[in-house]
Amino acid sequence: MEGTEQSLLRKIKLQTGKKLNTLFVGEYHSAFKGFGLSFDSVREYQYGDDVRSVDWNVSARMNHLYVKEYIEERELSVVLMVDVSGSTEFGSTRSKREVILETVTLLLYLAQMNNDRISVLLFADNVEKYITPRKGRKYIMKVLDEILKCKPGNKKTDIGNAINFLQRVLKKRSVVFLISDFLDDYNSYIYKMRLLNKKHDIIPIQVYDDLERKMDIFALTEFVDLETGETFVADAVPKKNMLPELVGIDHMLLNTSEPIDKAFLQFFEKRNRTRHINRD
């Protein structure tokens, strides 16, 4: 890695370390439940137990009814889909790329502390790299190094193509964090995203800059498209929100001018409240 990239990574690791307090880790642990049950033990049948849980083999040997007990699988399969397209280089205070890297670092450490298996998909308009599921601190450094080294041949964005790839390789139900600015053709990926969400728990994380939401231009201005390299001159930019609305999918918004920890805590707390309501 070059010197500037090393200093950026050191800065982000320091910021992430400060966020990883007991509250943060606990909220993450509570927000994402396992997708299955594993056998734990047997105990004697008690009035009111579900007869479907009776272990007939043990009951026959002991000449008394016994039931199976299960525990929720805590280990998660976590996937980080990371946008490395040209538009992520933009930012008025700090670049979207830096925010994405900080977000990835935070999620990697939280997943590690929860003993989750993590895989990572780097994409632009093509899949640039797929890192198979692993655990451990060395793996975290490998992922961050791969993101910093990734220089896509084409800087455009194709979220739908990345989702197609993931559909083919994912064998186990997973929590999928899709981290992008979502500056892509909305209709090309929204249906695929909703389809993926039926089988997996997909969480879009949309990184944006205030200038993308509101640009007041009163004179001819030259712009550069970071994904195509093309330049164009315009005298106005629409003031309306130019970012897509991810309606119907629980998602996060990260502003390049704000710390990411508040948004993450609010999201985790919201998911925890929803889980408690659904239980009740």
ABEGO torsion letter per residue (X at the ends): XBAAAAAAAAAAAAAAAAABBAAAAAAAAAABBBABBBBABBBBBBBGBBAAABBAAAAAAAGBBBBBBBBBBABBBBBBBBBABAAAABEAABBAAAAAAAAAAAAAAAAAAAGBBBBBBBBBABBABBBBBBBEAAAAAAAAAAAAABBBABABBBAAAAAAAAAAABABBBBBBBBBAGBBBAAAAAAAAAAAAAABBBBBBBBBBAAAABBBBABBBBBBBAAAGBBBBBABBBABBABBBBBGBBBBBBBAABBAAAAAAAAAAAAAAAAAAAAX
